[in-house]
Each structure stands twice: as C-alpha cells, then as structure tokens.
Amino acid sequence: MDRRVAFFVSDGTGLTAETLGNAMLSQFQGVEFDTMTLPYILSEDATRQAIAKINEAADRYGNCPIVFSSLVDRGHRDLLGRSRAVILDVFQAFMGPLEQELGVRSSLKVGQSHAIHDPEAYRLRIEAVHFALDNDDGVGWRHHYEKADLILVGLPQAGKTPTSLYLALQYGLFVANYPLTEQDIEDASLPEVLVPFQDKLFGLSMDPYRLALARQELAGDDLQGCCTDHCTQETEAARALFEFNQLPNMDVTKMSVEEISTRILALTGLKRRLQ
C-alpha cells in the first residue's frame, strides 16, 4: 500500500483543515496517510518553521506531502506555496467564487471561523456538555431526565458516552445515557427510572465481537463479561428489549460518532439548537 504524509496547516485550531482534509483523504482506500496538524501559524517565522517540517517530510517519504491549508493571511499563504508539497488552499478554492457571487469582498480576518460570535449559543453548548457529563451512565441521584432532549440506552461500551458528548458539543442537545444492566435485559422490561421518559429513549447496539473487544481494552485482567459468547447473549437480549418496548434503535458497529449522531437526528426528528 502506498504511504503518504498529509499536513493540516492553519492560523487557528486546524479543525477546518482537518475536517475537509480527512473527508477527502478517506476517499483513497489504496493509500495509507500519516497526518500532522500545524495549528496557530500566525507569523512569517511560524510559516517558515512549518515549511521546514513539510520539506523534511518530503525527504523522509520520498514524495510530495499533501498540505491542506486554511491560512487566511495572503503573505503566509504565498510563502507556504514555496514548500515542496501539493498545496490545497481552502480560501483560494472557495473565497474567489463566493466573493464573485455575493459581490462583497471577504474580510480575511484570522480566527473568524472559531470565534465566539453568539455568546448565548456558546453558553448553550457548554451547558449541554455539562448535562451529558452529569447524566453519563445513568446511575445514582444526579440524573435529570425531565430536562433531556434524548436518552441513549444500550449495553456498556456500545458508544453511548461519545455520542452523548458529540450531540451536546456539535448540536447543543441535552443528552443523557443509561447503561443496561444484566437484570434489565433479563427482565426484558424498561428500568423503572426510564418508564416516564419512554418517548425520549433511543437504543444503541453493537456487534458482539466488537463489543467484546471494546470491553477487553478497558478490563485489564478482569475479563468477566468480555467473552464473545457472553456479549452475544447480552446483545440479543438488549435488542429484544428494544423491540418489545418499541424503542427506536440502531446498530452502530460500523459507524463513526458523527454518523451515529446525524442518523439519530434524522430518525427522531430532533432539531439542532446550534447553527
């Protein structure tokens, strides 16, 4: 398999370049990419240091690095173009056509994409994240399900926590999650604490083999409940519980947290609070 290096270069966090770059790189299944993010390139000196790293990688790999750049400053962008790399410039690709269509020159201000333009939306995002953390794993006195937009239900290590946090961070939704116990799935009935909130429930399930692997990574020497046979029994019982109680549910084995989240919104009709 061919091996290449890709850089994400930005005058901010690098998230924009990473998101766009990774989406493009994922389309090339026959190539293995090593990636590196170079954030906060805010000066000519920092740009030259980035160029040195890119050129060093060109020597080490024996081919041209791929560089996804979201640098705003034109001088820094021109300087970066002197590196021994293939430069994919986000602003060069999109700003010209946008300016022509809108009839307005872009401001080209550094940090605009991640600045806090709406303090109220930022506050909501933080509150949603805190809610997800406070209502993680659904056990104890802290849960506030009456405030939840959604309650994820599933076996331990089935992806509930990362999905809850992603929905909070990206969409501003208040998401709790509840891990099904062996007693819950043996009874095939909803835990008493969830019954009043059945319209907010959404089930997550996973392939037993993948579930076993996920548990083994966390279990250390304690492998009880990590064998595939045990996970198969639990998975089948959890799915039966979802069906018996008519809960919308989804197998998330081959899904990223981003895909899980967008599919949940599509299936439930929930609307994002953050734009």
CYANA upper distance limits for C-alpha pairs under 8 A (distance plus 0.5 A):
  1 MET  CA     30 GLY  CA      6.64
  1 MET  CA     31 VAL  CA      6.38
  1 MET  CA     32 GLU  CA      7.15
  2 ASP  CA     30 GLY  CA      7.35
  2 ASP  CA     31 VAL  CA      5.39
  2 ASP  CA     32 GLU  CA      6.58
  3 ARG  CA     31 VAL  CA      6.31
  3 ARG  CA     32 GLU  CA      5.26
  3 ARG  CA     33 PHE  CA      6.32
  3 ARG  CA     34 ASP  CA      8.05
  3 ARG  CA     61 TYR  CA      8.43
  4 ARG  CA     31 VAL  CA      7.63
  4 ARG  CA     32 GLU  CA      6.81
  4 ARG  CA     33 PHE  CA      5.47
  4 ARG  CA     34 ASP  CA      6.80
  4 ARG  CA     61 TYR  CA      7.47
  4 ARG  CA     63 ASN  CA      7.93
  4 ARG  CA     64 CYS  CA      8.50
  4 ARG  CA     65 PRO  CA      7.19
  4 ARG  CA     66 ILE  CA      8.32
  5 VAL  CA     33 PHE  CA      5.90
  5 VAL  CA     34 ASP  CA      5.18
  5 VAL  CA     35 THR  CA      6.22
  5 VAL  CA     36 MET  CA      8.35
  5 VAL  CA     57 ALA  CA      7.83
  5 VAL  CA     61 TYR  CA      8.01
  5 VAL  CA     65 PRO  CA      5.72
  5 VAL  CA     66 ILE  CA      6.90
  6 ALA  CA     33 PHE  CA      7.05
  6 ALA  CA     34 ASP  CA      6.69
  6 ALA  CA     35 THR  CA      5.27
  6 ALA  CA     36 MET  CA      6.95
  6 ALA  CA     65 PRO  CA      6.07
  6 ALA  CA     66 ILE  CA      5.02
  6 ALA  CA     67 VAL  CA      6.15
  6 ALA  CA     68 PHE  CA      8.06
  7 PHE  CA     35 THR  CA      6.21
  7 PHE  CA     36 MET  CA      5.40
  7 PHE  CA     37 THR  CA      6.18
  7 PHE  CA     38 LEU  CA      7.60
  7 PHE  CA     54 ILE  CA      8.13
  7 PHE  CA     65 PRO  CA      7.73
  7 PHE  CA     66 ILE  CA      6.69
  7 PHE  CA     67 VAL  CA      5.18
  7 PHE  CA     68 PHE  CA      6.65
  8 PHE  CA     14 GLY  CA      6.93
  8 PHE  CA     17 ALA  CA      5.97
  8 PHE  CA     18 GLU  CA      6.29
  8 PHE  CA     21 GLY  CA      7.78
  8 PHE  CA     35 THR  CA      8.13
  8 PHE  CA     36 MET  CA      6.78
  8 PHE  CA     37 THR  CA      5.09
  8 PHE  CA     38 LEU  CA      6.49
  8 PHE  CA     39 PRO  CA      8.27
  8 PHE  CA     67 VAL  CA      6.46
  8 PHE  CA     68 PHE  CA      5.41
  8 PHE  CA     69 SER  CA      6.48
  9 VAL  CA     14 GLY  CA      6.90
  9 VAL  CA     17 ALA  CA      7.36
  9 VAL  CA     37 THR  CA      6.60
  9 VAL  CA     38 LEU  CA      5.34
  9 VAL  CA     39 PRO  CA      6.45
  9 VAL  CA     41 ILE  CA      7.83
  9 VAL  CA     67 VAL  CA      7.49
  9 VAL  CA     68 PHE  CA      6.66
  9 VAL  CA     69 SER  CA      5.23
  9 VAL  CA     70 SER  CA      6.83
  9 VAL  CA     71 LEU  CA      7.46
 10 SER  CA     14 GLY  CA      5.44
 10 SER  CA     17 ALA  CA      7.45
 10 SER  CA     38 LEU  CA      6.89
 10 SER  CA     39 PRO  CA      5.39
 10 SER  CA     40 TYR  CA      6.39
 10 SER  CA     41 ILE  CA      6.38
 10 SER  CA     69 SER  CA      6.45
 10 SER  CA     70 SER  CA      5.49
 10 SER  CA     71 LEU  CA      5.56
 11 ASP  CA     39 PRO  CA      6.35
 11 ASP  CA     40 TYR  CA      4.63
 11 ASP  CA     41 ILE  CA      4.90
 11 ASP  CA     42 LEU  CA      5.86
 11 ASP  CA     70 SER  CA      7.62
 11 ASP  CA     71 LEU  CA      5.90
 11 ASP  CA     72 VAL  CA      7.64
 11 ASP  CA    110 VAL  CA      7.24
 11 ASP  CA    111 GLY  CA      7.65
 12 GLY  CA     39 PRO  CA      6.17
 12 GLY  CA     40 TYR  CA      5.21
 12 GLY  CA     41 ILE  CA      7.80
 12 GLY  CA    110 VAL  CA      7.90
 12 GLY  CA    111 GLY  CA      6.20
 12 GLY  CA    114 HIS  CA      8.24
 13 THR  CA     39 PRO  CA      5.80
 13 THR  CA     40 TYR  CA      6.90
 13 THR  CA    114 HIS  CA      8.48
 14 GLY  CA     18 GLU  CA      6.50
 14 GLY  CA     37 THR  CA      7.13
 14 GLY  CA     38 LEU  CA      7.62
 14 GLY  CA     39 PRO  CA      5.76
 14 GLY  CA     40 TYR  CA      8.25
 14 GLY  CA     70 SER  CA      8.08
 15 LEU  CA     19 THR  CA      6.45
 16 THR  CA     20 LEU  CA      6.72
 16 THR  CA     70 SER  CA      7.66
 17 ALA  CA     21 GLY  CA      6.20
 17 ALA  CA     68 PHE  CA      6.28
 17 ALA  CA     69 SER  CA      6.62
 17 ALA  CA     70 SER  CA      6.29
 17 ALA  CA     90 VAL  CA      8.14
 18 GLU  CA     22 ASN  CA      6.25
 18 GLU  CA     37 THR  CA      8.02
 18 GLU  CA     68 PHE  CA      8.23
 19 THR  CA     23 ALA  CA      6.66
 20 LEU  CA     24 MET  CA      6.92
 21 GLY  CA     25 LEU  CA      6.60
 21 GLY  CA     68 PHE  CA      6.54
 22 ASN  CA     26 SER  CA      6.44
 23 ALA  CA     27 GLN  CA      7.73
 24 MET  CA     28 PHE  CA      8.33
 25 LEU  CA     33 PHE  CA      8.31
 38 LEU  CA     50 ALA  CA      7.54
 41 ILE  CA     46 ALA  CA      5.85
 41 ILE  CA     47 THR  CA      6.39
 41 ILE  CA     50 ALA  CA      8.36
 41 ILE  CA     71 LEU  CA      8.17
 42 LEU  CA     46 ALA  CA      6.97
 42 LEU  CA     47 THR  CA      7.98
 43 SER  CA     47 THR  CA      6.73
 43 SER  CA     76 HIS  CA      7.91
 44 GLU  CA     48 ARG  CA      6.73
 44 GLU  CA     76 HIS  CA      6.76
 45 ASP  CA     49 GLN  CA      6.80
 46 ALA  CA     50 ALA  CA      6.74
 47 THR  CA     51 ILE  CA      6.73
 47 THR  CA     76 HIS  CA      6.85
 47 THR  CA     79 LEU  CA      7.77
 47 THR  CA     80 LEU  CA      7.10
 48 ARG  CA     52 ALA  CA      6.74
 48 ARG  CA     79 LEU  CA      8.25
 48 ARG  CA     80 LEU  CA      8.13
 49 GLN  CA     53 LYS  CA      6.97
 50 ALA  CA     54 ILE  CA      6.75
 51 ILE  CA     55 ASN  CA      6.53
 51 ILE  CA     80 LEU  CA      6.87
 51 ILE  CA     83 SER  CA      6.09
 52 ALA  CA     56 GLU  CA      6.54
 53 LYS  CA     57 ALA  CA      6.74
 54 ILE  CA     58 ALA  CA      6.84
 54 ILE  CA     65 PRO  CA      7.27
 54 ILE  CA     83 SER  CA      7.49
 54 ILE  CA     84 ARG  CA      7.76
 54 ILE  CA     85 ALA  CA      7.71
 55 ASN  CA     59 ASP  CA      6.97
 55 ASN  CA     83 SER  CA      6.89
 55 ASN  CA     84 ARG  CA      6.26
 55 ASN  CA     85 ALA  CA      8.05
 56 GLU  CA     60 ARG  CA      6.75
 57 ALA  CA     61 TYR  CA      6.41
 57 ALA  CA     65 PRO  CA      7.42
 58 ALA  CA     62 GLY  CA      6.08
 58 ALA  CA     63 ASN  CA      5.92
 58 ALA  CA     64 CYS  CA      5.88
 58 ALA  CA     65 PRO  CA      6.36
 58 ALA  CA     84 ARG  CA      7.40
 58 ALA  CA     85 ALA  CA      7.98
 59 ASP  CA     63 ASN  CA      7.78
 64 CYS  CA     84 ARG  CA      6.81
 64 CYS  CA     85 ALA  CA      5.36
 64 CYS  CA     86 VAL  CA      6.90
 65 PRO  CA     84 ARG  CA      7.93
 65 PRO  CA     85 ALA  CA      5.38
 65 PRO  CA     86 VAL  CA      6.77
 66 ILE  CA     85 ALA  CA      6.43
 66 ILE  CA     86 VAL  CA      5.51
 66 ILE  CA     87 ILE  CA      6.87
 66 ILE  CA     88 LEU  CA      8.07
 67 VAL  CA     85 ALA  CA      7.07
 67 VAL  CA     86 VAL  CA      6.44
 67 VAL  CA     87 ILE  CA      5.34
 67 VAL  CA     88 LEU  CA      6.43
 68 PHE  CA     87 ILE  CA      6.72
 68 PHE  CA     88 LEU  CA      5.38
 68 PHE  CA     89 ASP  CA      6.59
 68 PHE  CA     90 VAL  CA      7.73
 69 SER  CA     87 ILE  CA      7.49
 69 SER  CA     88 LEU  CA      6.62
 69 SER  CA     89 ASP  CA      5.39
 69 SER  CA     90 VAL  CA      6.56
 70 SER  CA     89 ASP  CA      6.78
 70 SER  CA     90 VAL  CA      5.84
 70 SER  CA     91 PHE  CA      6.91
 71 LEU  CA     76 HIS  CA      7.55
 71 LEU  CA     77 ARG  CA      6.56
 71 LEU  CA     89 ASP  CA      8.37
 71 LEU  CA     91 PHE  CA      8.07
 71 LEU  CA    110 VAL  CA      8.48
 72 VAL  CA     76 HIS  CA      8.34
 72 VAL  CA     77 ARG  CA      7.73
 72 VAL  CA     91 PHE  CA      7.55
 72 VAL  CA    108 LEU  CA      6.29
 72 VAL  CA    109 LYS  CA      7.35
 72 VAL  CA    110 VAL  CA      6.44
 73 ASP  CA     77 ARG  CA      6.72
 73 ASP  CA    108 LEU  CA      7.70
 73 ASP  CA    110 VAL  CA      7.94
 74 ARG  CA     78 ASP  CA      6.58
 75 GLY  CA     79 LEU  CA      6.67
 76 HIS  CA     80 LEU  CA      6.58
 77 ARG  CA     81 GLY  CA      6.81
 78 ASP  CA     82 ARG  CA      7.65
 79 LEU  CA     83 SER  CA      8.26
 81 GLY  CA     85 ALA  CA      8.33
 81 GLY  CA     87 ILE  CA      7.12
 88 LEU  CA     93 ALA  CA      8.46
 89 ASP  CA     93 ALA  CA      6.62
 90 VAL  CA     94 PHE  CA      6.76
 90 VAL  CA     95 MET  CA      8.50
 91 PHE  CA     95 MET  CA      5.63
 91 PHE  CA     96 GLY  CA      8.31
 92 GLN  CA     96 GLY  CA      7.06
 93 ALA  CA     97 PRO  CA      8.34
 94 PHE  CA     98 LEU  CA      6.74
 95 MET  CA     99 GLU  CA      6.47
 95 MET  CA    106 SER  CA      7.82
 96 GLY  CA    100 GLN  CA      6.74
 97 PRO  CA    101 GLU  CA      6.64
 98 LEU  CA    102 LEU  CA      6.47
 99 GLU  CA    103 GLY  CA      6.01
 99 GLU  CA    104 VAL  CA      5.82
 99 GLU  CA    105 ARG  CA      6.01
 99 GLU  CA    106 SER  CA      7.08
100 GLN  CA    104 VAL  CA      7.79
111 GLY  CA    115 ALA  CA      6.49
116 ILE  CA    122 TYR  CA      7.38
118 ASP  CA    122 TYR  CA      6.88
119 PRO  CA    123 ARG  CA      6.63
120 GLU  CA    124 LEU  CA      6.74
121 ALA  CA    125 ARG  CA      6.72
121 ALA  CA    274 LEU  CA      6.86
122 TYR  CA    126 ILE  CA      6.89
123 ARG  CA    127 GLU  CA      6.71
124 LEU  CA    128 ALA  CA      6.58
124 LEU  CA    172 GLY  CA      6.65
125 ARG  CA    129 VAL  CA      6.82
125 ARG  CA    168 ALA  CA      6.90
125 ARG  CA    169 LEU  CA      6.19
125 ARG  CA    170 GLN  CA      8.18
125 ARG  CA    171 TYR  CA      8.16
125 ARG  CA    172 GLY  CA      5.38
125 ARG  CA    274 LEU  CA      8.19
126 ILE  CA    130 HIS  CA      6.75
126 ILE  CA    169 LEU  CA      8.01
127 GLU  CA    131 PHE  CA      6.60
128 ALA  CA    132 ALA  CA      6.75
128 ALA  CA    168 ALA  CA      5.44
128 ALA  CA    169 LEU  CA      7.56
128 ALA  CA    172 GLY  CA      6.11
128 ALA  CA    173 LEU  CA      6.43
128 ALA  CA    174 PHE  CA      5.52
128 ALA  CA    175 VAL  CA      8.00
129 VAL  CA    133 LEU  CA      6.82
129 VAL  CA    165 LEU  CA      6.58
129 VAL  CA    168 ALA  CA      5.69
129 VAL  CA    169 LEU  CA      6.60
129 VAL  CA    172 GLY  CA      8.41
129 VAL  CA    174 PHE  CA      8.17
130 HIS  CA    134 ASP  CA      6.54
131 PHE  CA    135 ASN  CA      6.51
131 PHE  CA    174 PHE  CA      6.69
131 PHE  CA    175 VAL  CA      7.58
131 PHE  CA    176 ALA  CA      7.82
132 ALA  CA    136 ASP  CA      6.41
132 ALA  CA    161 THR  CA      8.47
132 ALA  CA    164 SER  CA      6.51
132 ALA  CA    165 LEU  CA      6.49
132 ALA  CA    168 ALA  CA      7.43
132 ALA  CA    174 PHE  CA      7.04
132 ALA  CA    175 VAL  CA      5.98
132 ALA  CA    176 ALA  CA      5.98
132 ALA  CA    177 ASN  CA      8.33
133 LEU  CA    165 LEU  CA      8.13
134 ASP  CA    142 ARG  CA      7.04
134 ASP  CA    143 HIS  CA      7.44
135 ASN  CA    142 ARG  CA      7.06
135 ASN  CA    143 HIS  CA      5.52
135 ASN  CA    144 HIS  CA      7.61
135 ASN  CA    175 VAL  CA      8.30
135 ASN  CA    176 ALA  CA      5.47
135 ASN  CA    177 ASN  CA      7.00
136 ASP  CA    161 THR  CA      7.07
136 ASP  CA    176 ALA  CA      6.51
136 ASP  CA    177 ASN  CA      5.98
136 ASP  CA    178 TYR  CA      7.63
137 ASP  CA    161 THR  CA      8.19
137 ASP  CA    176 ALA  CA      8.38
137 ASP  CA    177 ASN  CA      6.06
137 ASP  CA    178 TYR  CA      5.45
137 ASP  CA    179 PRO  CA      6.04
138 GLY  CA    143 HIS  CA      6.71
138 GLY  CA    176 ALA  CA      7.67
138 GLY  CA    177 ASN  CA      6.28
138 GLY  CA    178 TYR  CA      4.94
138 GLY  CA    179 PRO  CA      7.21
139 VAL  CA    143 HIS  CA      7.94
139 VAL  CA    178 TYR  CA      7.95
143 HIS  CA    176 ALA  CA      8.31
144 HIS  CA    148 ALA  CA      7.52
145 TYR  CA    151 ILE  CA      8.02
145 TYR  CA    176 ALA  CA      7.54
145 TYR  CA    197 PHE  CA      7.76
146 GLU  CA    197 PHE  CA      7.98
147 LYS  CA    174 PHE  CA      7.76
148 ALA  CA    174 PHE  CA      5.52
148 ALA  CA    175 VAL  CA      6.06
148 ALA  CA    176 ALA  CA      6.90
148 ALA  CA    200 LYS  CA      8.18
149 ASP  CA    173 LEU  CA      6.80
149 ASP  CA    174 PHE  CA      5.71
149 ASP  CA    175 VAL  CA      6.42
149 ASP  CA    200 LYS  CA      7.12
149 ASP  CA    270 LEU  CA      8.48
150 LEU  CA    173 LEU  CA      8.35
150 LEU  CA    174 PHE  CA      7.21
150 LEU  CA    175 VAL  CA      5.42
150 LEU  CA    176 ALA  CA      6.92
150 LEU  CA    200 LYS  CA      5.38
150 LEU  CA    201 LEU  CA      6.66
150 LEU  CA    202 PHE  CA      7.77
151 ILE  CA    175 VAL  CA      6.20
151 ILE  CA    176 ALA  CA      5.20
151 ILE  CA    177 ASN  CA      5.60
151 ILE  CA    178 TYR  CA      7.56
151 ILE  CA    200 LYS  CA      6.17
151 ILE  CA    201 LEU  CA      5.34
151 ILE  CA    202 PHE  CA      6.74
152 LEU  CA    160 LYS  CA      6.64
152 LEU  CA    164 SER  CA      8.08
152 LEU  CA    175 VAL  CA      7.84
152 LEU  CA    176 ALA  CA      6.78
152 LEU  CA    177 ASN  CA      4.92
152 LEU  CA    178 TYR  CA      6.66
152 LEU  CA    201 LEU  CA      6.42
152 LEU  CA    202 PHE  CA      5.51
152 LEU  CA    203 GLY  CA      6.36
152 LEU  CA    204 LEU  CA      7.47
153 VAL  CA    160 LYS  CA      7.76
153 VAL  CA    177 ASN  CA      6.33
153 VAL  CA    178 TYR  CA      5.45
153 VAL  CA    179 PRO  CA      6.52
153 VAL  CA    180 LEU  CA      7.32
153 VAL  CA    201 LEU  CA      7.15
153 VAL  CA    202 PHE  CA      6.41
153 VAL  CA    203 GLY  CA      5.19
153 VAL  CA    204 LEU  CA      6.67
154 GLY  CA    158 ALA  CA      6.81
154 GLY  CA    160 LYS  CA      7.58
154 GLY  CA    178 TYR  CA      7.24
154 GLY  CA    179 PRO  CA      5.84
154 GLY  CA    180 LEU  CA      6.03
154 GLY  CA    203 GLY  CA      6.12
154 GLY  CA    204 LEU  CA      5.59
154 GLY  CA    205 SER  CA      6.68
154 GLY  CA    238 ALA  CA      7.63
155 LEU  CA    179 PRO  CA      5.80
155 LEU  CA    180 LEU  CA      5.55
155 LEU  CA    181 THR  CA      7.78
155 LEU  CA    204 LEU  CA      8.28
155 LEU  CA    205 SER  CA      7.66
155 LEU  CA    234 GLU  CA      8.22
155 LEU  CA    235 THR  CA      8.05
155 LEU  CA    238 ALA  CA      7.77
156 PRO  CA    179 PRO  CA      5.93
156 PRO  CA    180 LEU  CA      7.49
157 GLN  CA    211 LEU  CA      7.16
157 GLN  CA    214 ALA  CA      6.88
157 GLN  CA    215 ARG  CA      6.92
158 ALA  CA    204 LEU  CA      7.02
158 ALA  CA    205 SER  CA      6.60
158 ALA  CA    206 MET  CA      6.46
158 ALA  CA    211 LEU  CA      7.17
158 ALA  CA    252 VAL  CA      8.35
159 GLY  CA    163 THR  CA      6.74
159 GLY  CA    204 LEU  CA      7.91
159 GLY  CA    252 VAL  CA      8.27
159 GLY  CA    257 VAL  CA      8.36
160 LYS  CA    164 SER  CA      6.56
160 LYS  CA    177 ASN  CA      6.66
160 LYS  CA    204 LEU  CA      7.69
161 THR  CA    165 LEU  CA      6.80
161 THR  CA    177 ASN  CA      7.41
162 PRO  CA    166 TYR  CA      6.56
162 PRO  CA    257 VAL  CA      7.35
163 THR  CA    167 LEU  CA      6.63
163 THR  CA    257 VAL  CA      6.14
163 THR  CA    258 GLU  CA      8.40
163 THR  CA    260 ILE  CA      7.63
163 THR  CA    261 SER  CA      6.87
164 SER  CA    168 ALA  CA      6.77
164 SER  CA    175 VAL  CA      5.87
164 SER  CA    176 ALA  CA      7.10
164 SER  CA    177 ASN  CA      7.56
165 LEU  CA    169 LEU  CA      6.51
165 LEU  CA    175 VAL  CA      8.22
166 TYR  CA    170 GLN  CA      6.29
166 TYR  CA    171 TYR  CA      8.20
166 TYR  CA    257 VAL  CA      7.72
166 TYR  CA    258 GLU  CA      7.96
166 TYR  CA    261 SER  CA      7.87
167 LEU  CA    171 TYR  CA      5.73
167 LEU  CA    172 GLY  CA      7.05
167 LEU  CA    173 LEU  CA      6.27
167 LEU  CA    174 PHE  CA      8.33
167 LEU  CA    175 VAL  CA      7.67
167 LEU  CA    261 SER  CA      6.80
168 ALA  CA    172 GLY  CA      5.04
168 ALA  CA    173 LEU  CA      5.26
168 ALA  CA    174 PHE  CA      6.56
168 ALA  CA    175 VAL  CA      7.24
169 LEU  CA    173 LEU  CA      8.38
170 GLN  CA    274 LEU  CA      7.59
171 TYR  CA    272 ARG  CA      5.26
171 TYR  CA    273 ARG  CA      6.14
171 TYR  CA    274 LEU  CA      5.58
171 TYR  CA    275 GLN  CA      8.10
172 GLY  CA    272 ARG  CA      7.01
172 GLY  CA    273 ARG  CA      5.70
172 GLY  CA    274 LEU  CA      6.03
173 LEU  CA    272 ARG  CA      7.19
173 LEU  CA    273 ARG  CA      7.07
180 LEU  CA    184 ASP  CA      6.35
180 LEU  CA    185 ILE  CA      7.28
180 LEU  CA    238 ALA  CA      8.28
181 THR  CA    185 ILE  CA      7.06
182 GLU  CA    186 GLU  CA      6.56
182 GLU  CA    234 GLU  CA      8.07
183 GLN  CA    187 ASP  CA      6.68
184 ASP  CA    188 ALA  CA      6.81
184 ASP  CA    189 SER  CA      7.05
184 ASP  CA    190 LEU  CA      7.38
184 ASP  CA    191 PRO  CA      6.69
185 ILE  CA    189 SER  CA      7.65
185 ILE  CA    234 GLU  CA      7.75
185 ILE  CA    237 ALA  CA      6.09
185 ILE  CA    238 ALA  CA      6.16
185 ILE  CA    241 LEU  CA      7.01
186 GLU  CA    237 ALA  CA      7.62
188 ALA  CA    237 ALA  CA      7.74
188 ALA  CA    238 ALA  CA      8.21
188 ALA  CA    240 ALA  CA      7.54
188 ALA  CA    241 LEU  CA      5.31
188 ALA  CA    244 PHE  CA      7.95
189 SER  CA    241 LEU  CA      6.85
189 SER  CA    244 PHE  CA      8.40
189 SER  CA    245 ASN  CA      7.73
190 LEU  CA    194 LEU  CA      6.91
190 LEU  CA    195 VAL  CA      6.71
190 LEU  CA    241 LEU  CA      8.07
190 LEU  CA    245 ASN  CA      7.86
191 PRO  CA    195 VAL  CA      7.15
194 LEU  CA    198 GLN  CA      6.83
197 PHE  CA    201 LEU  CA      7.39
198 GLN  CA    247 LEU  CA      8.33
201 LEU  CA    247 LEU  CA      7.09
201 LEU  CA    248 PRO  CA      7.98
202 PHE  CA    247 LEU  CA      6.61
202 PHE  CA    248 PRO  CA      5.84
202 PHE  CA    249 ASN  CA      6.01
203 GLY  CA    242 PHE  CA      7.08
203 GLY  CA    247 LEU  CA      7.06
203 GLY  CA    248 PRO  CA      6.70
203 GLY  CA    249 ASN  CA      4.67
203 GLY  CA    250 MET  CA      6.87
204 LEU  CA    249 ASN  CA      6.19
204 LEU  CA    250 MET  CA      5.81
204 LEU  CA    251 ASP  CA      6.57
204 LEU  CA    252 VAL  CA      7.07
205 SER  CA    235 THR  CA      7.39
205 SER  CA    238 ALA  CA      8.09
205 SER  CA    239 ARG  CA      7.65
205 SER  CA    249 ASN  CA      7.95
205 SER  CA    250 MET  CA      6.65
205 SER  CA    251 ASP  CA      5.23
205 SER  CA    252 VAL  CA      6.65
205 SER  CA    253 THR  CA      8.03
206 MET  CA    210 ARG  CA      7.45
206 MET  CA    211 LEU  CA      6.66
206 MET  CA    235 THR  CA      7.72
206 MET  CA    251 ASP  CA      5.85
206 MET  CA    252 VAL  CA      6.12
206 MET  CA    253 THR  CA      5.36
207 ASP  CA    211 LEU  CA      6.59
207 ASP  CA    232 THR  CA      8.45
207 ASP  CA    235 THR  CA      8.09
207 ASP  CA    251 ASP  CA      8.05
207 ASP  CA    253 THR  CA      6.27
208 PRO  CA    212 ALA  CA      6.54
208 PRO  CA    228 THR  CA      6.45
208 PRO  CA    229 ASP  CA      8.37
208 PRO  CA    231 CYS  CA      5.56
208 PRO  CA    232 THR  CA      5.43
208 PRO  CA    235 THR  CA      6.88
209 TYR  CA    213 LEU  CA      6.86
209 TYR  CA    228 THR  CA      5.98
209 TYR  CA    231 CYS  CA      7.89
209 TYR  CA    232 THR  CA      8.26
210 ARG  CA    214 ALA  CA      6.69
210 ARG  CA    253 THR  CA      7.64
211 LEU  CA    215 ARG  CA      6.78
211 LEU  CA    226 CYS  CA      8.43
211 LEU  CA    228 THR  CA      8.46
211 LEU  CA    231 CYS  CA      7.25
212 ALA  CA    216 GLN  CA      6.60
212 ALA  CA    225 GLY  CA      8.45
212 ALA  CA    226 CYS  CA      5.34
212 ALA  CA    227 CYS  CA      6.32
212 ALA  CA    228 THR  CA      6.04
212 ALA  CA    231 CYS  CA      6.66
213 LEU  CA    217 GLU  CA      6.84
213 LEU  CA    226 CYS  CA      7.87
214 ALA  CA    218 LEU  CA      7.49
215 ARG  CA    219 ALA  CA      6.46
215 ARG  CA    226 CYS  CA      6.17
216 GLN  CA    220 GLY  CA      7.19
216 GLN  CA    223 LEU  CA      6.98
216 GLN  CA    226 CYS  CA      6.27
219 ALA  CA    223 LEU  CA      6.34
219 ALA  CA    226 CYS  CA      8.38
223 LEU  CA    227 CYS  CA      7.80
225 GLY  CA    230 HIS  CA      6.48
225 GLY  CA    231 CYS  CA      7.37
226 CYS  CA    230 HIS  CA      7.40
226 CYS  CA    231 CYS  CA      7.18
227 CYS  CA    231 CYS  CA      6.80
228 THR  CA    232 THR  CA      6.46
229 ASP  CA    233 GLN  CA      6.90
230 HIS  CA    234 GLU  CA      6.83
231 CYS  CA    235 THR  CA      6.41
232 THR  CA    236 GLU  CA      6.65
233 GLN  CA    237 ALA  CA      6.67
234 GLU  CA    238 ALA  CA      6.53
235 THR  CA    239 ARG  CA      6.68
236 GLU  CA    240 ALA  CA      6.68
237 ALA  CA    241 LEU  CA      6.71
238 ALA  CA    242 PHE  CA      6.83
239 ARG  CA    243 GLU  CA      6.74
240 ALA  CA    244 PHE  CA      6.44
241 LEU  CA    245 ASN  CA      6.61
242 PHE  CA    246 GLN  CA      6.36
242 PHE  CA    247 LEU  CA      5.47
242 PHE  CA    248 PRO  CA      7.75
242 PHE  CA    249 ASN  CA      7.37
243 GLU  CA    247 LEU  CA      6.75
252 VAL  CA    256 SER  CA      8.40
252 VAL  CA    260 ILE  CA      7.13
255 MET  CA    259 GLU  CA      6.36
255 MET  CA    260 ILE  CA      6.56
256 SER  CA    260 ILE  CA      6.70
257 VAL  CA    261 SER  CA      6.61
258 GLU  CA    262 THR  CA      6.82
259 GLU  CA    263 ARG  CA      6.52
260 ILE  CA    264 ILE  CA      6.66
261 SER  CA    265 LEU  CA      6.90
262 THR  CA    266 ALA  CA      6.75
263 ARG  CA    267 LEU  CA      6.58
264 ILE  CA    268 THR  CA      6.43
265 LEU  CA    269 GLY  CA      5.99
265 LEU  CA    270 LEU  CA      5.62
265 LEU  CA    271 LYS  CA      7.39
266 ALA  CA    270 LEU  CA      7.84
